[in-house]
Amino acid sequence: MHRDFWHARWNQGQIGFHEGAPNAFLTRHAARLASDGARVLVPFCGKTRDLAYLASLGHEVVGVELSPIAAQAFFDESSLTPERTTRAPLESLRSDAVEILVGDFFDATRAHLGEVTCAYDRAALVALPPDMQRRYVAHLLSLLPAGGRILLVSLDYEPSRMDGPPFSVPEATIRALFEDRCTIEHLDAKPSDERPRFREIGAVETAWLLTVRA
Ligand SMILES: C[S@@+](CC[C@H](N)C(=O)[O-])C[C@H]1O[C@@H](n2cnc3c(N)ncnc32)[C@H](O)[C@@H]1O
């Protein structure tokens, strides 16, 4: 989607994707993602409580989010006052173990992010139309070392039944996008109850563990 689309969603408070509590797949499978003291990348992080949850496990967390409204809201809702630093072309907001880099994920380099060893993607890949997904995956993988892991939560539905975002990213697409560079493990799945429309169309959320090959 165009960046203006997401800025408009945050400006208008149209954030039906925001869960308000740590994601159920993340709480169930976080131990498979990272051991203590990892630095976890959360692309397209919004103001998700998953940032605080990952930090509560002893990890350093670095989110990347286009919307300054979302980033500020995360810290406000955590009763934290972040330190602000310019990391051109991004802006860093940091408090304790959580940093959010405000700007375009595609502008975030290893120099901005530090030594991230794993990534958590919920509603990032599926936020992108199919013609942008390959570029996103290439960029994400460029930021991770060999052996790095990704916990990916995707959504699968019959595309003729709903316009994205979120877009349907079925297993065949996950394999086409990642299998050249990663081993792929299916971890979990459940019918999506995020919105009534998702229930109507039989959307299924699936958790994948991807490990970057050497
Ligand atoms: C569907 S929301 C998911 C947010 C979060 N992962 C969650 O689970 O609540 C997608 C988010 O990605 C952000 N976004 C979209 N394009 C982006 C980009 N190119 N760089 C950084 N963030 C982006 C949007 O502003 C929005 O907050």
The ligand as an SDF file (V2000), in Angstrom:
LIG
                    3D

 27 29  0  0  0  0  0  0  0  0999 V2000
   -1.5100   -3.9660    9.6440 C   0  0  0  0  0  0  0  0  0  0  0  0
   -0.5560   -2.8610   10.6090 S   0  0  0  0  0  0  0  0  0  0  0  0
    0.2450   -3.9940   11.7320 C   0  0  0  0  0  0  0  0  0  0  0  0
    0.8640   -3.3170   12.9180 C   0  0  0  0  0  0  0  0  0  0  0  0
    1.4750   -4.2770   13.9580 C   0  0  0  0  0  0  0  0  0  0  0  0
    2.4160   -5.2080   13.3680 N   0  0  0  0  0  0  0  0  0  0  0  0
    0.4010   -5.0180   14.7180 C   0  0  0  0  0  0  0  0  0  0  0  0
    0.4400   -6.2500   14.7660 O   0  0  0  0  0  0  0  0  0  0  0  0
   -0.4800   -4.3530   15.3110 O   0  0  0  0  0  0  0  0  0  0  0  0
    0.7340   -2.4420    9.4700 C   0  0  0  0  0  0  0  0  0  0  0  0
    1.6100   -1.3220    9.9780 C   0  0  0  0  0  0  0  0  0  0  0  0
    2.6960   -1.1280    9.0980 O   0  0  0  0  0  0  0  0  0  0  0  0
    2.9660    0.2480    8.9820 C   0  0  0  0  0  0  0  0  0  0  0  0
    3.6680    0.4010    7.6980 N   0  0  0  0  0  0  0  0  0  0  0  0
    3.1480    0.2870    6.4590 C   0  0  0  0  0  0  0  0  0  0  0  0
    4.1000    0.4500    5.5240 N   0  0  0  0  0  0  0  0  0  0  0  0
    5.2680    0.6500    6.1870 C   0  0  0  0  0  0  0  0  0  0  0  0
    6.6120    0.8810    5.7770 C   0  0  0  0  0  0  0  0  0  0  0  0
    6.9460    0.9100    4.4810 N   0  0  0  0  0  0  0  0  0  0  0  0
    7.5390    1.0470    6.7250 N   0  0  0  0  0  0  0  0  0  0  0  0
    7.2330    1.0010    8.0590 C   0  0  0  0  0  0  0  0  0  0  0  0
    5.9600    0.7910    8.5020 N   0  0  0  0  0  0  0  0  0  0  0  0
    4.9950    0.6130    7.5800 C   0  0  0  0  0  0  0  0  0  0  0  0
    1.6110    0.9090    9.0670 C   0  0  0  0  0  0  0  0  0  0  0  0
    1.6660    2.2620    9.4520 O   0  0  0  0  0  0  0  0  0  0  0  0
    0.9120    0.0370   10.1000 C   0  0  0  0  0  0  0  0  0  0  0  0
    1.1030    0.5370   11.4070 O   0  0  0  0  0  0  0  0  0  0  0  0
  1  2  1  0
  2  3  1  0
  2 10  1  0
  3  4  1  0
  4  5  1  0
  5  6  1  0
  5  7  1  0
  7  8  2  0
  7  9  1  0
 10 11  1  0
 11 12  1  0
 11 26  1  0
 12 13  1  0
 13 14  1  0
 13 24  1  0
 14 15  1  0
 14 23  1  0
 15 16  2  0
 16 17  1  0
 17 18  1  0
 17 23  2  0
 18 19  1  0
 18 20  2  0
 20 21  1  0
 21 22  2  0
 22 23  1  0
 24 25  1  0
 24 26  1  0
 26 27  1  0
M  CHG  2   2   1   9  -1
M  END
$$$$
